[in-house]
């Protein structure tokens, strides 16, 4: 069926949270648009620029961004049975080809209510027909009003969760908001002491960032005693072009009545993780500046690394190798193909007075392992593999699995019996089942057996929603070769 101005959606009876909100009526804009016409209209990208000097009144900002004074969506979508099944199963995305009807004038980035073809309310989310993911759900509660206070409450939940699952030292450097896992679709906020490095990958978040960012500063300061010196926007993301947004990097300029930092930092800050200090470049470093998700996995290798000859592959800025050296490894060889990454790794080693315990080698890791096999060198008894994601899309998964299998087989071949292997994958397309099967096959290729020591995932500041498999991406295993 089609949702029109005269259609009265049926009330959900199965849950208290789904009761009809008397303020959320269905008499929006007189005529329902044809989906094809609406999509064509919306496919004109709306440029999202760095924040300008706008009113500090959060309600005014919200009305300007979402054209809704009461916090209730003015757009209603009808979706396919496939989308309904997915949403009822707990997922939070609706794909563009799953939209059957759109009722109400809209701009991309607005919030829309989503209904089944039987007029059952399924949720509310950011609408953007530029994107293949056309709706990103932010709530499944009909009673929610998407006002500034709603977003402040969501921020409080996210920060409180990190405060609960991390100790005080780790809370200083952690991911405060992890996109869909915190019901902030497309938003990442990483804290590096008094700096927040953020990425906005959805247009809906971009449109209300002048509500979210000041609220984040206020919640951290007023409720958690955390002073933030600056917010840096790392919006140099290719995905933004798919959402109809421009890529850029800049310090966030607070609305006019908000206090802006007197002097912006230089982009370099020092953090401490597992008692090890790192130089973080949140302007030019990868992602937001540092990979926080391996925090506890790095700590997990410390006991095994003691008195070992460690080979740290894909070291990047040196984190696993530094944890091994800090824990008392006899010596660490850290390998990476990037000269600039190794330069930062050397700085980090010097920062921790560990430069004499680590040798840095610029090389392709596959070639480096091949040379060890060819020369029958077996001086390493602990190998760490932390490669970049080989499977960035489902279409290349088969080739990615072959790459992971070859890499792990080579590492197993250079280890003696009794040696240890730490290995991981950071691609959500490479599921745990695929990863385990790949490791089984690699062990068979290398004619070894594996004794599992540990199995881990990303740190809890990157929470996993079981109903959203895309949030479960990091697999980390430690084995002994037997």
Buried (B, 14 or more C-beta within 10 A) or exposed (E): EBBBBEBEBEEBEEEEEBBBBEEBEBEBBEEBBEBEEBBEBBEEBBEBEBBEEBEBEBBBBBBBBBBBEEBBBBBBBBBBEEBBEBBEEEBBBBBBEBBBBBBBBBBBBBBBBBBBBEBBBBBBBBBBBBBEBBBBBBBBBBBBBBBBBBBBBBBBEBBEBBBEBBEEEBBBBBBBBBBBBBBBBBBBBBBBBBBBBBBBBBBBBBBBBBBBBBBBBBBBEEEEEBEBBBBBBBBEBEBBEBBBBEEBBBBBBBBEEBEEBEEEBEBBBEBBBBEBEBBBBBBEBBBBBBBBBBBBBBBBBBEBBBEBBBBBBBBBBBBBBBBBBBBEBBBBBBBBBBEEBBEBBBBBBEBBEBBEBBEBBEEEBBEBBBEBEEEEEBEBBBBBBBBEBBBEEEEBBEEBBEBBBBBBBBBBBBBEEEBBBBBBBBBBBBBBEBBBEBBEBBBEBBEBEBEEBEEBBBBBBBBBBEEBEBBBBBBBBBBBBE
